[in-house]
Amino acid sequence: MEKKILDGIRIVEFGWAVVGPVTCSWAGNYGAEVIKVETNIKVDVIRAMPPFKDDQVGINTSLFFARENTSKYSIALNLAQPEAVEVAKRLVNLSDVVLDSYTSGVMARFGLSYEDLRKVKPDIIMISSCMYGQTGAYRSMPGYGVPLTAISGLTEICGWPDREPTGPYGSYTDYLVPRFNLLAVIAALDYRRRTGKGLYLDASQYEISVQFISPLLLDYVVNKRIDTRQGNLCPYAAPHGVYLCLGNDRWCAITVFNDEQWNGFCKAIGNLTWTQESKFSTILSRKKHEEELDRLIEEWTIEHTAEEVMIIMQRYGVPAGVLNNGEDLGNDPQLKHRHYYKRLDHPEMGAVDYASHSIDFSNSPQQVFRSPCLGEHTEHVCKNIIGLSDEEFKIYSAKGVFE
């Protein structure tokens, strides 16, 4: 079997919700041995979130949790117990990276801060990925991706000008931040390889997310202009919208940025008479008459399926895409061709489709294995990795260390 990029790297994950677990899941796909520390006392919040396989609710049947926690082991540790903290430290001593995504101060209260852990393992790399970072007025404020998306400024610019903000779908920032986290961990590993020294990474999800609207920040700083919701409009493209197509709630997005694309668009819809009118001949005039333009385009798209519109537009060099729903994505031929979904057997859910990271390396393909049940690998990790004796494991079990 080909060597993976992160073969030989062990990561201890104190992850919660999405950002931390996804960061470590992707690392696991690339060959790292990831051990997720969790507890039955306070279960990871997304273990209790839908959808559930066959609508059977349980801490091991959440498809949401399963998707975000591939390629890792699970050890149950009740960190309120001093012995559990000692077990965690023994595991860290045998590891390369520690990730936590708790609110600032939580790891310190457990006795597992970076300063605590570097005494156990001087060259340990630790990344703390809480919402607002480890310092500042907001450092102890808990929360999830939906409010963070709003605070980062992204929600304000999504929606129609005359309506309330809608925001991008779901916890948008939860899927931006892990990419930066993983890159930072790789850089830290390279730094340690060159210097022999560990690092502490204070990864503020807030700051990572704000940089995605940096043009708006610059516009405010330079021009004192505050951007807001524009619907589907774009100041330098026309048409630029989402158009109703044939069928039940079927839509296609179409974008025209330049004259070449406009000429292609006109050919795509058969050079209809109105496309030759002077009021649509330039980007400036199309912007001026954009409402009428959108109405005329939809008179054409409504007679075609969304897939037909996309194919015809792309054939003439016009950017266009179907608005896929969940069923569309599940049956998408491109995703199937790329083996995006990996069907694996889970002990409580049966066959489940998992998704890998979106980047594949030719000489180091990903290997995805199923998500763990809570505490499924506690005994394996304690005895075969940490080196607890059978007697120690029994004593700790009786004390509730592994709850």
C-alpha positions in Angstrom: 0.0 0.0 0.0 1.3 3.5 -0.9 2.6 5.7 1.9 0.2 8.4 3.1 1.3 12.0 3.6 0.6 11.8 7.4 1.7 8.2 8.0 3.4 8.0 11.4 1.7 11.1 12.8 -0.6 10.6 15.8 -3.2 13.3 16.7 -5.2 13.5 19.9 -8.5 15.2 19.2 -10.4 17.0 21.9 -12.9 18.1 19.3 -16.5 19.2 19.5 -19.2 19.9 16.9 -17.7 20.4 13.4 -14.5 22.4 13.0 -12.1 20.4 15.2 -13.5 17.0 14.2 -13.4 17.8 10.5 -9.8 19.0 10.7 -8.8 15.7 12.3 -11.0 13.6 10.0 -9.2 15.0 7.0 -5.9 14.4 8.7 -7.0 10.8 9.3 -7.9 10.4 5.6 -4.3 11.4 4.8 -2.8 8.7 7.0 -2.6 10.2 10.5 -3.7 8.1 13.4 -6.4 10.2 15.0 -7.7 9.4 18.5 -10.9 11.3 19.5 -11.3 11.9 23.2 -15.0 12.1 24.1 -17.3 11.1 27.0 -20.7 9.7 27.7 -21.2 12.4 30.3 -21.4 15.2 27.8 -21.8 13.7 24.3 -20.4 15.6 21.3 -23.4 17.8 20.3 -23.6 16.5 16.7 -24.0 12.9 17.8 -27.5 14.1 18.8 -28.2 15.9 15.5 -30.1 14.6 12.5 -30.3 13.1 10.0 -30.2 9.7 11.6 -29.8 6.5 9.6 -33.3 5.1 9.0 -34.6 7.8 11.4 -33.4 5.7 14.3 -32.1 8.2 16.9 -29.0 7.2 18.8 -25.6 8.5 19.7 -24.0 6.2 17.1 -26.6 6.7 14.3 -26.2 10.3 13.4 -25.2 10.6 9.7 -24.1 14.2 10.5 -21.6 13.0 13.1 -20.5 10.1 10.9 -19.6 12.4 7.9 -17.5 14.7 10.1 -15.7 12.0 12.0 -14.3 9.5 9.5 -10.9 7.9 9.8 -10.4 8.1 13.6 -10.7 6.1 16.8 -12.8 7.0 19.8 -11.7 6.7 23.4 -14.2 7.6 26.2 -12.6 9.6 29.1 -14.4 11.4 31.8 -11.9 14.3 32.2 -13.6 15.3 35.5 -11.6 12.4 37.0 -7.9 13.1 37.7 -7.0 9.6 36.5 -8.6 10.3 33.2 -6.4 13.4 32.8 -3.4 11.3 33.6 -4.5 8.8 30.9 -4.9 11.7 28.4 -1.4 12.9 29.3 0.1 9.5 28.8 -1.5 9.4 25.3 -0.2 12.9 24.5 3.3 11.8 25.5 3.1 9.2 22.6 1.6 11.7 20.1 2.6 14.5 17.7 -0.3 16.8 17.7 -3.1 17.8 20.0 -6.2 19.6 18.8 -8.9 21.2 20.9 -11.9 23.1 19.7 -13.4 24.0 23.1 -14.0 27.5 24.4 -10.9 29.3 25.7 -9.9 28.1 29.2 -11.6 24.7 29.1 -8.4 22.7 28.4 -6.6 24.6 31.2 -9.4 23.7 33.7 -8.8 20.1 32.8 -5.1 20.5 33.4 -4.4 20.0 29.7 -3.3 23.4 28.5 -0.3 23.7 26.2 1.9 24.6 29.2 0.7 21.4 30.9 1.2 19.2 27.9 4.6 20.5 26.9 5.9 19.3 30.3 4.8 15.9 29.3 5.9 16.2 25.6 8.3 19.1 25.0 8.0 19.0 21.2 4.2 18.6 21.1 2.2 20.7 18.6 -1.1 22.0 19.9 -3.8 23.8 17.9 -6.7 25.4 19.7 -9.5 26.3 17.3 -12.2 28.0 19.3 -14.5 30.6 17.9 -12.7 33.8 18.9 -9.2 32.8 19.9 -7.6 32.4 23.3 -7.4 36.2 24.2 -9.6 39.2 24.0 -13.1 40.1 25.3 -14.9 37.4 23.4 -12.4 34.6 24.2 -14.8 32.7 26.6 -18.0 33.2 24.5 -19.3 29.8 23.3 -21.1 29.3 20.1 -21.3 27.5 16.8 -21.0 28.2 13.1 -24.3 29.9 12.4 -23.7 32.8 14.8 -20.1 32.9 13.8 -21.1 33.2 10.1 -23.2 36.2 11.1 -20.5 37.8 13.3 -18.0 37.4 10.5 -20.2 39.6 8.2 -21.2 36.8 5.8 -24.9 36.7 6.7 -25.4 40.5 6.2 -24.5 40.2 2.5 -26.7 37.2 1.7 -30.3 37.7 0.7 -32.5 40.3 -1.0 -32.0 44.1 -0.5 -35.6 44.6 0.7 -35.8 41.5 3.0 -34.1 40.2 6.1 -30.7 38.5 5.8 -30.8 34.8 5.0 -27.2 33.9 5.3 -25.4 31.1 3.5 -26.7 27.6 4.2 -26.0 26.2 7.6 -22.8 26.7 9.6 -20.8 28.0 6.7 -17.6 28.9 8.5 -17.4 25.3 9.9 -16.3 24.2 6.5 -13.9 27.0 5.8 -11.9 26.9 8.9 -10.7 23.2 8.9 -8.8 23.8 5.6 -6.7 26.5 7.3 -6.3 24.4 10.5 -5.0 21.4 8.6 -2.6 23.6 6.6 -1.3 25.2 9.9 -0.8 21.7 11.4 1.2 20.6 8.4 3.4 23.7 8.6 4.0 23.2 12.3 5.0 19.6 11.6 7.5 20.8 9.0 8.8 23.4 11.5 9.3 20.7 14.1 11.1 18.5 11.6 13.5 21.3 10.8 14.0 22.6 14.3 13.0 19.9 16.8 10.7 22.3 18.5 7.0 22.1 19.1 4.5 25.0 18.6 1.2 26.3 19.9 -1.3 27.5 17.3 -4.0 29.9 18.4 -6.5 29.4 15.5 -9.3 31.9 15.8 -12.2 30.8 13.7 -13.5 34.4 13.6 -10.3 35.8 12.1 -10.1 32.9 9.6 -13.7 33.6 8.5 -13.5 37.4 8.3 -10.8 37.3 5.6 -13.3 35.9 3.2 -15.0 39.3 3.0 -11.7 41.3 2.9 -12.8 43.2 -0.3 -15.8 44.6 1.7 -13.5 45.6 4.6 -11.2 47.4 2.2 -14.1 49.1 0.5 -15.2 50.4 3.9 -11.7 51.5 4.9 -11.0 53.3 1.7 -14.5 54.6 0.6 -16.5 54.3 3.9 -19.0 52.3 1.8 -20.9 49.5 3.6 -21.9 46.6 1.4 -25.1 44.8 2.0 -27.5 42.3 0.4 -27.8 42.4 -3.5 -29.9 39.2 -4.1 -28.3 37.4 -7.0 -26.9 40.6 -8.6 -23.3 41.3 -9.3 -22.1 44.9 -10.1 -19.9 43.8 -13.0 -22.0 41.0 -14.6 -25.3 40.8 -16.4 -27.1 38.5 -16.6 -26.1 37.2 -13.2 -29.0 35.3 -11.7 -30.8 32.1 -10.9 -33.6 31.3 -13.3 -36.7 29.1 -12.9 -36.7 26.1 -15.3 -39.1 23.4 -16.4 -40.1 21.0 -13.6 -40.9 21.3 -9.9 -38.7 23.9 -8.2 -35.9 23.5 -10.7 -33.4 26.3 -11.2 -30.2 27.1 -13.1 -27.7 29.9 -12.4 -26.3 31.8 -15.4 -23.5 34.4 -15.4 -22.2 36.7 -18.2 -19.1 38.7 -17.4 -18.0 39.9 -20.9 -18.9 40.4 -24.5 -17.7 37.0 -25.6 -19.9 35.3 -23.0 -22.8 37.5 -24.0 -22.4 36.5 -27.7 -22.3 32.9 -26.6 -25.4 33.4 -24.5 -27.3 34.9 -27.5 -26.4 31.9 -29.6 -27.3 29.5 -26.9 -30.9 30.8 -26.8 -31.2 30.9 -30.6 -30.4 34.6 -31.2 -33.9 35.7 -30.1 -34.9 39.1 -31.4 -34.7 40.9 -28.1 -31.0 39.9 -27.7 -30.2 42.2 -30.6 -31.7 45.3 -29.0 -29.2 48.1 -28.3 -30.3 48.2 -24.6 -28.7 44.8 -24.1 -25.6 45.3 -26.2 -23.2 46.4 -23.4 -22.6 45.5 -19.8 -23.6 49.0 -18.7 -26.9 49.0 -20.7 -27.7 45.4 -19.5 -27.2 46.5 -15.9 -29.5 49.4 -16.5 -32.3 47.1 -17.9 -31.4 44.1 -15.7 -34.9 43.5 -14.4 -36.4 43.3 -17.9 -33.4 41.1 -19.0 -34.0 38.6 -16.2 -37.7 38.4 -17.1 -36.9 37.7 -20.7 -34.3 35.1 -19.9 -36.7 33.3 -17.6 -39.3 33.1 -20.4 -36.7 31.0 -22.2 -35.4 28.9 -19.3 -38.9 27.9 -18.1 -39.3 25.9 -21.3 -36.2 23.8 -20.6 -35.0 21.6 -17.8 -32.3 23.0 -15.6 -29.9 20.4 -16.9 -30.7 21.4 -20.5 -30.1 25.0 -19.7 -26.7 24.3 -18.1 -25.5 22.0 -21.0 -26.6 24.5 -23.7 -25.0 27.4 -21.9 -21.7 25.7 -21.3 -21.6 24.5 -24.9 -21.4 28.1 -25.9 -18.9 29.1 -23.2 -21.4 30.6 -20.8 -20.9 29.8 -17.1 -24.0 28.0 -15.9 -24.9 25.5 -13.2 -27.9 23.5 -12.0 -29.0 24.3 -8.4 -28.5 20.7 -7.1 -30.5 19.4 -4.2 -29.5 16.5 -2.0 -30.9 13.9 -4.4 -29.0 15.5 -7.3 -25.7 15.4 -5.4 -26.3 11.8 -4.4 -26.7 10.8 -8.1 -24.2 13.2 -9.6 -22.2 11.4 -12.3 -19.1 13.6 -11.8 -19.0 12.9 -8.1 -19.5 9.2 -8.7 -16.7 9.2 -11.4 -14.4 10.8 -8.9 -15.3 8.2 -6.2 -16.3 11.1 -3.9 -18.6 8.8 -1.9 -17.1 5.8 -0.1 -19.7 3.2 1.0 -18.6 1.6 4.3 -20.2 -0.7 6.8 -20.9 0.7 10.3 -21.8 -1.7 13.2 -25.0 0.2 14.1 -26.0 2.0 10.8 -25.1 -0.6 8.3 -24.0 0.7 4.8 -23.2 4.4 4.9 -21.9 6.8 2.3 -18.9 8.8 3.5 -17.2 11.7 1.7 -13.4 12.3 1.6 -11.5 15.5 1.4 -11.8 17.3 -1.9 -8.0 17.2 -2.7 -6.4 13.9 -3.8 -2.6 13.5 -4.1 -1.5 11.2 -7.0 1.2 9.5 -4.9 -0.7 9.4 -1.6 -4.4 8.6 -2.1 -6.8 9.0 0.7 -8.0 6.0 2.7 -11.3 6.7 4.5 -12.5 4.4 7.2 -15.9 4.5 9.0 -16.8 6.8 11.9 -16.4 5.3 15.4 -19.1 4.5 17.9 -18.6 6.4 21.2 -15.7 4.9 23.2 -15.4 2.0 20.8 -11.7 1.9 20.9 -11.1 2.8 24.6 -9.6 -0.6 25.5 -7.5 -0.8 22.4 -6.0 2.6 22.9 -5.5 2.2 26.6 -3.8 -1.2 26.4 -2.1 -1.3 23.0 -1.1 2.3 22.6 -0.8 3.8 26.1 0.3 0.5 27.6 -2.1 0.2 30.6 -2.1 -3.2 32.1 -5.2 -5.3 32.4 -5.3 -4.6 36.1 -4.9 -0.8 35.6 -7.7 -0.8 33.0 -10.0 -2.7 35.4 -9.3 -0.3 38.2 -9.9 2.8 36.1 -13.1 1.3 34.6 -14.5 0.7 38.1 -13.7 4.3 39.0 -15.7 5.7 36.0 -12.6 7.0 34.2 -13.9 5.7 30.9 -17.5 7.0 31.1 
